[in-house]
Amino acid sequence: MSHTPRPTESSGKLLPGNAYTKLEPGEEYRPIVPPRDPRAEVTLWSVSMGLIMVVVFSAACIYIALRAGNAIEAAIPIALLAIFFGKKGPFPLRKVKSTILENVIVQSIGQAAGVVAAGAAFIIPALYINRLDVSWWHIFLACFIGGTLGVVLIIPLRRYFVKDLHGELPFPEGTAINEILVSGESSSGSAGKVLLMAFGIGAVYDFVVEAIHAWNPVLTSRTLLGSFGEKMSALRMDLSMSGLAALFGLGYIIGLKYAAIIAAGSVLSYLVLIPLVYHFGSQLDTFVYAGSTYHIATMSSAQIFSHFVKPIGIGAIAISGFIGIIRMGKIVLGSISLGFKGLKGGTRKGTEPRTQTDMDPKNVLLIQMGSTLLMAILFFIVAYTTKDTATGATYSIGQSTWYAFVGAFVGFVLSFLFTPVAARAIAIVGVNPVSGMTLITVVLTILALVASGLRGSGGMFIALIVGCAVCTALSTSGALISDFKIGYWIGSTPRSQEVWKFLGIAVASLVVAFVIPIMDSGYHFVIQDEVGNWISNTKVLPAPQANMMAAVSQGLLADPANQPWLLYGLGGMMAIVLYMAGVPMLAFALGMYLPMAINASVLFGAFVAWMVGQTGKTKAVTKARQEQGILIASGMMAGAAIFGIITAILRQATLGAPIRFISIGEKFWLDTSETGEPYLQSEPAQWFEGALGQGISLLMFIVLALVCFLLARKGAQWFLAEQAEPGSSEQDL
């Protein structure tokens, strides 16, 4: 994903000239809001608005991560909405304009949404994929404990990263958000309107598609290309695109270059590897590999992808993560010692001005200890209540206590070591290598548990929960260091950011713990194939990183002999070749793993964004239209995600599956399982599956692109009109 360039000097009228430059000896940075300034910061409005943002964007971020395999950043749209809703007027929610410090608190609390969603999306689906009995409270506690650890482990390092290294670290994302909060006041009205309009467009479009089924969102070459498509399909060369606003918006925001690299991975998988496997494998009567027997001549392209190509993508993703850590070797080695620096130095108390006041060091240490103890209790409950699926064995109180100690020790140590790495990476390059560090965490945790005598389901459960806690800690620490820097530039109170971040993390963890089970019961992370084997539901809930973690834990703890190690290795070698060729490894690897239907839609959205950015009679108009992209994409994805979750709720059999009464193109009905549990069945109408349903979908997808162009044009007009008006005064801020 592209990042906002770091300015060499501040664009905001109120930011000092040395906001982004290294200070000379004796020089001091003075924030916009001085330490003794009494203006409002933590208020009922700022906390309430921050929590609303957490709820909305936690649901949106986890939905997009599960459906599209890519996480989204929520910080920038939250900052824009904080300014928009804080304006005076009848539609925004205040009679008195919010202060810039209140907006910082809204953004700081709201940013918990993205970090918790990222931590959960990387790991939690792996528990479902490995068919472990996961409950909502497992998810909540793992995310909340990890997020809490991320906060208290980075607090002692705040001064070093933010104040001592002022001007030496670029903070790409923090700079972009800071510029919005300071300079964006004059354009926040148009930005907020564009965001909300895009929210409505995404919500309506995907609800009509996924709940009402007014047309078939899945476009296939086999149907749309007629006899030529049939001939392609006979060679197992099947092309597809998923016409959803959520995926379109994802492509719109990540840009054409990144989307094209992802799509290139799909081209390799679907137009090269799948046809090759079919061509040579169909010559064999049967093919035995990794404990399974295959009749490749009768397998569809989707089946070949699932069994033979997806493992190559998983291997490529894994090695891409490791290489990402190695490439940041200097950052990693230089950061690990910072954890000990933080322990020795701690936070200062008493004589500091408001703008440098942290939480009490004793409280920080107590929360670290309490979080670790709570983590151990969670692992004890997991071990004691988990029955090995292979042997049926359970663990005694003594065994569970030992395993809990090992898991908590490994989880805390790795969080402690990796937290400064994540923070430094965000501060320098704007990219958190959380995927690679989480993979290392899961592998090391598994090795420690195996050494302590734990294997099977219990080992997988604890290892993955540890991975979720550490992943969330790393995501949180990286995001929080940007929050601290924003607060330092503007003049916020660090202690306020720290204290209220805990509440944001708690609410985000609750939302994620609600949404993930809803998504599983509505769409299912694992489904049965034609022969009754349980496989990952890649088409609907791909969750690539979680599938990688599931494969790693299965391979090390369950049945190593039946894992496709050769395919994993081929993927790993491919990642190395991509690195040597200068191609972004992880993007290409995700393209190999994710279904083409997703990647084609993402590419279409990116292409439309590029086309919109080429229009305009003047450079100013062209630039203004380009800058509408993040607003349109963020709003569209948020709206599509929220109503996507509503659709998942409508699919709940325990609620009577209300979707039965509103769906047009697909018939739904309830059936009863052998255990007496209701479950949802469906059958698409013939027109819905055929050329008519897909043709309408293609037409509506083009209409969606046209609507986005018109919205970008209108948003640019509003923005340029605002820019022509006199700027805001310091009192307005």
Summary of the structure (lengths in Angstrom):
residues: 733
radius of gyration: 25.5
end to end distance: 31.1
largest distance: 80.8
contacts: 2824
relative contact order: 0.18
helix: 70%
strand: 5%
